Every structure is written in structure tokens, then in C-alpha cells.
């Protein structure tokens, strides 16, 4: 089972992943954790610091933690995230947890990679929930309200359920379950994991993987086609488009013809 943990910056995703791994190990199962960190747009480096928050698992052979940098890739994950998740799965890890970088409205690629997507929110977001509902809020299989001991947790849950009621009125899919947790205290984590497992069983592994690979094969094909193009040809057409001697559609068609004839 591949579980995506996503949400805005500061929602407590790393601590939640750490607690989920703890419950998974207590159940006698193994876990693989992929922690995606942002890369600097200037130095192109990444701190890869999410592992620091998971020190309790450093000597546990049943938990393997792999940090990955986005390297400029959008969507909240890294280029090789899917392949790494499948490697963990093939190696026999019972549960693979993917923690995305802090994401915004339209960074929803994790939904294409994971069997179950958990969107983590925190009290105090207020009207931000309404602002992001057209993007990340729609991909949730499960909502986790972290830091639920803080004021505003009940209001946040009400806002989520109000949003879901509008979706149901529009004849959309069944509303995703909402659970309150406190990752730092370890409260509600076991129940959240049970809800995640139930969502996985309901969705079905085969359907999830078909959707994942349909997207990934298209992505791989695009990358291979681009790699087959000489960089000089791309630059030449880019200069012509920039100087307004060629329109971008004609440039793309010329490059497509070049790929076809190679």
C-alpha cells in the first residue's frame, strides 16, 4: 500500500509520518518512507532534513527512510518518487509513506502516485480552506486535521464537511472521511491508519495502479522524446520564436517532425 501524505507547509506532515511508521511497526509490519524536500532555485541543493524528525527509527531495520530533492520539479514530488515507491513495494515493505513538500492549490501529483492520498490540514487556516478547495482539497481520500488540540479544530472540520456537502450536491464521489489527530502527542494516529487501510481496500489496488501507470508511461514517453531531440535544434527554434520569426506552434510541429523522422 502506497500512502501519500500531503498538505500546506507547517501542517506537521513529517511528525505525522513518523507516528504512522511507529504504529505500523507496532503492528508487526515494515515501512518505507520517502521524504521529498524542496530544492533551492539558486544553489539547486536541498537540506533533506525531514529525516531529522524521524530519529526514533534510525536503527530499526523494519523502517527505511529515503530523502529526495524535487530538483525543480513541480507537483510536490521528485522525478524518481514513483520508481522509489515501487522499489520499496517490490522489496516487501508492507506500507510505503510518501511525504510531499509543502504544497499549494494545484500541486496534486501525489494523487497519481499513491493508492491513498491523505491531505493534512491544521487549525487556523480560516478562509484558506476555501481558497484551496478547487485543487488539493479535491484529491483527498482521507482528511487529517493535525494539531487538533489547538483552537479552531472544530471550525476547520466544519468547513471541510461544508465543502464536502457541496460536492455531494453536485453528485460527486462519496465524501472523504475526516479525522482529528495530534501527531506530536500521538493521539488519533491508530484510528487514522485504520481509516487509510479502509480507503485502500475500497479503492482497490488494481484500479489505483492502472491510473498511476497510465500517467507515468505518458510522462516517460515525453521525457524520452525530448531526450532524443538535439539541444541545438530546440535552442534554434526558441531563438526564432523569441525573435518572432516563427510561431511556437510551428516550432513544436517542426520538432515533432524531427522526432518522427529520426
Buried (B, 14 or more C-beta within 10 A) or exposed (E): BBBBBBBBEEBBBBBBBBBBBBBBBEEEBBBBBBBBBBBEEEEEEBEBEBBEBBEEBEEBEBBBBBBBBBEEBEBBBBBBBBEBBBBBBEEEBBBBBBBBBBBEBEBBBBBBBBBBBBBBBBBBBEEBBEEBBEBBBBBBBBBBBBBBEEEBBEBBBEBBEEBBEEBEEEEEEEBBBBBBBBBBEBBBBBEBBEBBBBBBEEBEEEEBBEBBBEBBEEBEEEEEBEEEBEEEBBEBBEEBBEEEEBEEEEBEEBBEEBEEEE
